[in-house]
């Protein structure tokens, strides 16, 4: 893998150590569309996953971290990446899943949000179903194909604009086919790349885009202690941490989680799913 390709992959995985802005600026004037107001209907029906109301001019709202968390809460999020053209690599033995990571989260009783691509759910339907049936987890949408939604996104293939909405819908369809029950209407852009135009295009999909404020740096990392330290240095109350659930591209994540969880608990942190952070925004 050339350096350029490797760099592209790392950022596509949302794991550069320079922060989310580096990955979310692909389309130029991304700006922050604001967190928007939380929809009244969501707060009136607490059993349904809360979402943010559309931002200015009806744009898809973007959630990055909770501005008013209830105490020391933190959401670990795991991107289950697999790109639509990676089937042959999986067939050749590459592991895009990470069962040990999921087992560790269960053993340590750490709630988490898994941003899954539809292609991943097709490759690992039993794991997708198991994750999506466990009350510890919620499954969010990371697109079907893991193609970029903006033109410049660190080497990811670019999604034709006409396919964007259907690609998001196709991921939810793949979840249903795999038997995933606990889905939430949250969407993470591949590579974190978005701009105003794509936020407008996805408005009819009714999703809340979820970014992050803490980059774990787990993509291609082999030093789990360094990943753990980066997380520990970055977490604040209400943080969203981006990590990955794919062995081949993020082999140190499970060990990093084992190191991070007890330390954050010592500091008084409680692990929550993204929906709880969004709900805390709703009820503030
Ligand atoms: Zn991804």
Boltz pocket constraint, residues with backbone or C-beta under 6 A from the ligand:
constraints:
  - pocket:
      binder: B
      contacts: [[A, 12], [A, 13], [A, 14], [A, 79], [A, 81], [A, 142], [A, 146], [A, 189], [A, 190], [A, 191]]
      max_distance: 6.0
